[in-house]
Amino acid sequence: MTMARIHCHQIAPVIGNRAANQAKAVTAIAASASHGADIIVLPELVLSGYMFESSEEVRSLAVSPGDAVFAEWADAAGDASLVVGGFPELGEDGGLYNSAAILDRHGIIAVYRKVHLWDKEKLYFTPGVQAPPVIDTPAGRIGILVCYDLEFPEMTRGIALGGADLIAAPTNWPYEPRPDGEGPPAVTIARAAARVSRIPIACCDRSGNERGQVWNQGTSIIDSEGFVVASASDADGVATAEIDVMASRDKTVSPLCDAFGDRRPDVYTQMNQLTAEFGSTVYPRLIARRLAT
Amino acid sequence: MTMARIHCHQIAPVIGNRAANQAKAVTAIAASASHGADIIVLPELVLSGYMFESSEEVRSLAVSPGDAVFAEWADAAGDASLVVGGFPELGEDGGLYNSAAILDRHGIIAVYRKVHLWDKEKLYFTPGVQAPPVIDTPAGRIGILVCYDLEFPEMTRGIALGGADLIAAPTNWPYEPRPDGEGPPAVTIARAAARVSRIPIACCDRSGNERGQVWNQGTSIIDSEGFVVASASDADGVATAEIDVMASRDKTVSPLCDAFGDRRPDVYTQMNQLTAEFGSTVYPRLIARRLAT
C-alpha cells in the first residue's frame, strides 16, 4: 500500500492580477510541499482568474509553458511534490487555450488543453484536440481533466480505461441555484464518475467573488468508491487526504464483478452503430411489438 | 409541454411464490392505472424474487414473453398506461435471462435482456447480447435498462444518444454499508447519468427481507437535472411524479452549451484507439516531458 498525500488549494485568484495570483500559487505549493504533499492541485486558470471580458484580456494574461512562472512552481514543489494547476496558455500557434500543467521540481511534464469549453470560454479559447495525458509518476499514474470535461462520461471513463490511477481536475465551478439540502451537481457527477470506474478524483475548485460571480467552492477529494473524503472547510482552505492511489488498479466491485471486466463493448458498439446509421435506436411501437413476438 | 405521470412501485416480492408476486404486480398496475399513470415501473425480477439458490430454482420460476402473466398486466394497465417490469425469462433457446418487459394494454411491446449481470446473477442467467430498446410511445420515447446496467456510463449515455426521452430502470439494489449521512451510491450514479445526458430516470427498487438480504429501497424518480423529485416513503410505497419527459430532447445546459452538442467524439476515439493500441494512454514521465517542451 502506497499512500499518496493529496492537497487541493481552493484559491481565490484576482482577475487580471497575474503577479498576485502567482504569489498565491507559489505560497500554496510551498506550504503543501513543506507538509510532505505528494500531489498538489490548484484551480483552473489560477494564474488569471476566470470572468474575462474580452479575448484581449485573456491574451494579456496568457503565458507559454516555457514561462518563468512554472520555474517558480517547480522550485516551490520541492523533491517529492507534483503540481497540477490551470493557466491561460498562449500556444506557439498564437492560439489561446484553457490549459493545465503537470510539473515536478524539474519543470513541466505535460500540458493539457481543455477539450470541453464551458459557455463563454468558447468566446475566448480554442478547444484542445489532444487526448488528456496520463502521466506515470512515483505517486501513481495521474490523469488530468479540467472542470466541464468531468461532465462527459466519455472522458472520465476513457482516462480511467487509459490507465489513470487518479484524476486530478482543476475546476472553476460557477455557483448555480439548487434545491435546499443538495450539494453541487458537479460534485455528484464527479462522485459517480469515481465510483463507476473505481478511480479517485481530486477536484480543486476556486473561491472568491469575481465580477459578481461566486463559486460552488466544491473542492472535493473523492475516493474510488465515490465518497468525498476531504473538502475545503474555508473559502480559501485546503482539502487534504491520503489515498492509496494505486489500489484503484483493482476494479473489483463484488466477489463476481469487476467494473472494467464487466464492460460489454460489443453492445456499446451496437448502440453506437444503430444511432450512427439510423439517427437513433428508437423503435416505432408496432415494429418493436412484431420483433418481440 | 406534455407531462407524463410516472409511478414506481417499491414492491417486496416473495422468493419463489410467483402467484403472490403476480398478484402484487397486478394490484400495483391496476391501482396506478386508476390514478391515471402514464408510465408504471415495477422492480427487477418482480415475478420471482432475487436471492436464488440454484439455476433449477430460477428455471422453475421463469416465464416466456407469451405467458399469461403479461396478459394480466396488460389488462390491468388500461387505456393509457405503459408498464415496465422485470421477470426471469425462459428464452425460446432454453436460456434463462434477467429481463424486463415493456407493455401496454395490447400486450408486450419489447423485451430487454439485461446485459450487465450483477454478481451471482452470473451463475444463473445468460447475459443479453442486444442493445436496450428505446420505444416510441405516446408518453415519450422510453429506454429500458436494468439495475447494474446503470453503472455503465456507456449504457446510460448510449441510450440517451439513441433517442430515449426517459430511462425506465427496474432495479434490485442490495443494501451495502455506507458512511453516515450518505444515500445509496447507486442513486448517486443514476443522478449523475441523468444530469450529464439531461434525461430523466425512473429507478424502481424493491423492498423486503429475502433470505437475509435487505435492499436500498432506493426507488427514485430523477429529473433531467439530476435531482430526485420523488422517492418511496414506505418500504412498499409508490414514488410518483409528473415529468415533462419530451422536454429532455432539449440538451441546453447554459446559453452557449449543449450536453450533446459539446461532445468531442474525435477526442474520445483518440483515447480509445490509444488504449486499444498501447494498452493504456500512460506516458512515461520523460517522454511526456520531451513532448511538452
Contacts between the chains, C-beta under 8 A, distances in Angstrom:
chain1	res1	chain2	res2	distance
A	65	B	292	6.3
A	65	B	293	7.2
A	66	B	293	7.4
A	106	B	289	7.4
A	107	B	289	7.5
A	107	B	293	7.8
A	108	B	289	7.2
A	108	B	292	5.2
A	108	B	293	7.0
A	109	B	285	5.7
A	109	B	288	5.1
A	109	B	289	5.1
A	109	B	292	6.4
A	110	B	283	6.7
A	110	B	288	4.4
A	110	B	289	7.4
A	110	B	291	7.0
A	110	B	292	5.0
A	111	B	292	5.5
A	115	B	264	5.3
A	115	B	267	5.1
A	116	B	262	5.6
A	116	B	264	6.5
A	117	B	262	8.0
A	118	B	254	7.1
A	118	B	257	6.3
A	119	B	254	4.5
A	119	B	255	6.4
A	119	B	256	4.6
A	119	B	257	5.4
A	120	B	256	6.5
A	122	B	256	5.3
A	123	B	256	7.7
A	127	B	264	7.5
A	128	B	267	7.7
A	129	B	266	7.0
A	129	B	267	7.0
A	130	B	267	7.5
A	130	B	270	7.4
A	131	B	267	5.8
A	131	B	270	4.6
A	131	B	271	4.5
A	131	B	274	6.1
A	131	B	281	6.0
A	132	B	271	7.7
A	133	B	281	7.6
A	133	B	283	5.9
A	133	B	288	6.2
A	134	B	280	7.0
A	134	B	281	5.0
A	134	B	282	4.6
A	134	B	283	6.6
A	135	B	282	7.3
A	135	B	283	5.6
A	135	B	285	6.1
A	135	B	288	5.4
A	136	B	282	5.2
A	136	B	283	6.7
A	136	B	284	5.4
A	136	B	285	5.8
A	137	B	285	6.3
A	141	B	280	8.0
A	141	B	282	5.2
A	148	B	257	7.7
A	148	B	262	7.8
A	151	B	195	7.8
A	151	B	196	5.2
A	151	B	259	7.6
A	152	B	196	7.1
A	152	B	262	7.6
A	152	B	263	6.6
A	152	B	264	7.5
A	153	B	153	3.5
A	153	B	154	7.8
A	153	B	156	7.7
A	153	B	157	5.4
A	153	B	193	7.8
A	153	B	196	5.9
A	154	B	153	7.8
A	154	B	157	7.2
A	154	B	263	7.0
A	154	B	264	7.9
A	154	B	268	4.3
A	154	B	271	7.8
A	155	B	267	7.8
A	155	B	268	7.6
A	155	B	271	7.9
A	156	B	153	7.7
A	157	B	153	5.4
A	157	B	154	7.2
A	158	B	268	6.0
A	158	B	271	3.9
A	158	B	272	6.6
A	158	B	275	7.5
A	159	B	271	7.1
A	159	B	281	7.4
A	161	B	271	7.7
A	161	B	272	7.8
A	161	B	275	5.4
A	162	B	271	5.8
A	162	B	274	6.7
A	162	B	275	4.9
A	162	B	280	5.5
A	162	B	281	3.4
A	162	B	282	7.0
A	163	B	275	7.6
A	163	B	279	7.6
A	163	B	280	3.2
A	163	B	281	6.2
A	163	B	282	4.3
A	164	B	282	7.7
A	178	B	227	7.6
A	179	B	227	5.8
A	182	B	227	6.7
A	185	B	195	5.6
A	185	B	225	7.1
A	185	B	226	5.5
A	188	B	188	6.0
A	188	B	191	5.5
A	188	B	192	5.4
A	188	B	195	7.1
A	188	B	226	6.3
A	189	B	192	4.5
A	189	B	195	6.2
A	189	B	196	6.0
A	189	B	226	7.7
A	191	B	188	5.5
A	191	B	192	7.2
A	192	B	188	5.4
A	192	B	189	4.5
A	192	B	191	7.2
A	192	B	192	3.3
A	192	B	193	7.1
A	193	B	153	7.7
A	193	B	192	7.0
A	195	B	151	7.8
A	195	B	185	5.5
A	195	B	188	7.1
A	195	B	189	6.2
A	196	B	151	5.2
A	196	B	152	7.1
A	196	B	153	6.0
A	196	B	189	6.1
A	225	B	185	7.1
A	226	B	185	5.5
A	226	B	188	6.3
A	226	B	189	7.7
A	227	B	178	7.6
A	227	B	179	5.8
A	227	B	182	6.7
A	254	B	118	7.1
A	254	B	119	4.5
A	255	B	119	6.4
A	256	B	119	4.6
A	256	B	120	6.5
A	256	B	122	5.3
A	256	B	123	7.7
A	257	B	118	6.3
A	257	B	119	5.4
A	257	B	148	7.7
A	259	B	151	7.6
A	262	B	116	5.6
A	262	B	117	8.0
A	262	B	148	7.8
A	262	B	152	7.6
A	263	B	152	6.5
A	263	B	154	7.0
A	264	B	115	5.3
A	264	B	116	6.6
A	264	B	127	7.5
A	264	B	152	7.5
A	264	B	154	7.9
A	266	B	129	7.0
A	267	B	115	5.1
A	267	B	128	7.7
A	267	B	129	7.0
A	267	B	130	7.5
A	267	B	131	5.8
A	267	B	155	7.8
A	268	B	154	4.3
A	268	B	155	7.5
A	268	B	158	6.0
A	270	B	130	7.3
A	270	B	131	4.6
A	271	B	131	4.5
A	271	B	132	7.7
A	271	B	154	7.8
A	271	B	155	7.9
A	271	B	158	3.9
A	271	B	159	7.1
A	271	B	161	7.7
A	271	B	162	5.8
A	272	B	158	6.6
A	272	B	161	7.8
A	274	B	131	6.2
A	274	B	162	6.7
A	275	B	158	7.5
A	275	B	161	5.4
A	275	B	162	4.9
A	275	B	163	7.5
A	279	B	163	7.6
A	280	B	134	6.9
A	280	B	141	8.0
A	280	B	162	5.5
A	280	B	163	3.1
A	281	B	131	6.0
A	281	B	133	7.7
A	281	B	134	5.0
A	281	B	159	7.4
A	281	B	162	3.4
A	281	B	163	6.1
A	282	B	134	4.6
A	282	B	135	7.3
A	282	B	136	5.2
A	282	B	141	5.1
A	282	B	162	7.0
A	282	B	163	4.3
A	282	B	164	7.7
A	283	B	110	6.7
A	283	B	133	5.9
A	283	B	134	6.7
A	283	B	135	5.6
A	283	B	136	6.7
A	284	B	136	5.4
A	285	B	109	5.7
A	285	B	135	6.1
A	285	B	136	5.8
A	285	B	137	6.3
A	288	B	109	5.1
A	288	B	110	4.3
A	288	B	133	6.2
A	288	B	135	5.4
A	289	B	106	7.4
A	289	B	107	7.5
A	289	B	108	7.2
A	289	B	109	5.1
A	289	B	110	7.4
A	291	B	110	7.1
A	292	B	65	6.2
A	292	B	108	5.3
A	292	B	109	6.4
A	292	B	110	5.0
A	292	B	111	5.5
A	293	B	65	7.1
A	293	B	66	7.4
A	293	B	107	7.9
A	293	B	108	7.0
